[in-house]
């Protein structure tokens, strides 16, 4: 019997791992960064998928803050 996989997209990574573990799933975490460079902030789950025999779940996480050192698309004072 397969165990349902909770939707943890948008959750803090640590909380998402706790939820998955409590449901009996094993997590594989993949960290990603945008091409613009390093970002500060909390790690949040942006994608999840089953990657192996039940119950292995891949969680893809990224930081939810702003890039270090300035704005993404120039000045806001125009």
C-alpha positions, 0 to 999 in steps of 0.5 A: 500500500502506498503512503500519500505524499503531502504537498510541502511546496512553499514550506520551509525546508526543515518543516517539509523534511519533518512532515515527510519523515512523520509520514514515513517518507525518505527525503533527498534534498536538492538545492538550487540558485538562480543564474543571477547569483547567491540569494539570502533568505530561508530555504523553501521547497519549490518542487517535489517529486517521487524519485524512487521506490516508495517512499523516496521523495526529492525536495528541490529548495531555493532561498526566498530572499533578495540577491546579495548586493542590490536589486534584481533589475536596477533602481526603483527610483526612476 
